[in-house]
C-alpha cells in the first residue's frame, strides 16, 4: 500500500489568517500518489477518505493553475481532523485500498508513530512511501 506523508504548515491549519485552512499542499513530487486529474482549468479528481471511525469524506485533489497560482492541494480536510493539529504535526494518507478508499490521520508530536515518520520525512515537505 502507498502512503502520502506531509508535515503540516501553519497556513494549512489557518494559523496565519489565510484562506487555506483545510487545504493540504501536495508537493509536486507527491502528485503521482493521487488519481489522474481531469479538466481544463484547475484540473481535479475526487477521492473518498476515512479518518478514524468517521464516515468517509469526499476530498478534492486540485491543481490550481489559474493566474499566479501553481500548486496542488487536497481539500477540504474535515475540520474535526485538523482542529487540534499544530504546525509540524504530520498528515498521513494511506491507500487506496481495493475499494478505492483512502485512510487518513494526523500524527501529533509526541505520539508513538511521530518520530519514525519525522525521520522518514527528514527535510522534505512531503513524500510518497510504499508500505507493506
N, C-alpha and C positions, 0 to 999 in steps of 0.2 A: 504494500500500500504506500502511496505517496503522502508526504506531509509538507505543508507550507508553514514556515516558521518566520515570524516577524516581530521584532522588538517595537513596541508601541511608542509613538511620539506624542508629545503634548498636544499638537494640533489635531491629531486623530481622536483625541478624547475631549476636545472642546476647551482645553485648559488655556488656550491662547486667545480665546474670544473670536476665533474664526468660524467659518461656516462648515468646516469639515467634520464635526462631531459625528461619529458613527461611520465614517468613511475611511477604511483602512487603505493606505497607499500600498500598491503592489509594485515592488521593484521590477523594472523591465526584465531582468534575468529570471524572474519567477512566473511570468505570464503563462508559460507553457504548462503550468500545473492546472490551469483552468481550461474549460472548453473553448473552442474557437469562437471568436466574437463575430457578430454579423451586423450589417447595417452600414450605411454610407457615412453619416455624420454621427460621431460619437458611438462607434460600434459597441455592442454589448452582448452578454449572454446571461441567462438566469440559471441559478443553481439552487438546490434545496440543501439546507444545512440544519443540523440539530445541535443545540447547545445544552449539555446536561440532559435532564429528563424532560426538558421543554419540548413542545410541539415543534416540528420543522418550520423553519423560516425560509422565505424566498429572498435570496440575495442576488444582487445585480453586480456582475463584473463589467466594468465600463472603461473604455478608453476615451478620455476627454481629449479631443483633438481640435476643438474649435478655438479660434482666437489665439491667445498666447499660451494656452494650456497644452501640455504634452505629458499626460500621466494616466496610469491605470489605477482604479480604485475598486474596492469591494464595499458595497453599500446597500441598504442600511444594516449595519450590525445592530441587533436588538439592544436597546438601552440597558436592559437588565444584565446583559452580558458584560458591558463595559462600564457600567455605572460606578463600580468601586475600583476600576483599574487606574493605575497611575503610569506616567511616562516611565519606560524601562521594563514594564511587565511584558510578557511575551504572549502574542496571539498565535494559536496553533490551529490549523485546519487539516484534518486527515481525510483522505478519500480520493476519489469517490469509491463507495462500496459497490457491490454487484447490482444494487438498485439505483445507482447514480447519485446517492446521497452522501453528503459530506458531514463530518462531525467536528465541531469546533469547541475551543475553550480558551480562556485566558489563564495563563500560569503566572501567579504573582510572586514577586521576590520573597524568598523565604519558604516557598512551597518545595516539596521534595524534588520535583522534576526541574525546577528552575535552573539550578546550577549546571546540570547536564545540557539543557537547551542553550543557556547563555554561552557555554564553552563551544558548543557546536556552531552557534552564530558567529562568535568572535566579533570582529568589527563590521561584519556585513549587515546591511539594512534588513535583509531577509534572505531566505534560501528555500529551496525545494530539496527535500531529502527523501530517500527511499527507505522505508522501514519494513520490517518483517511482518 
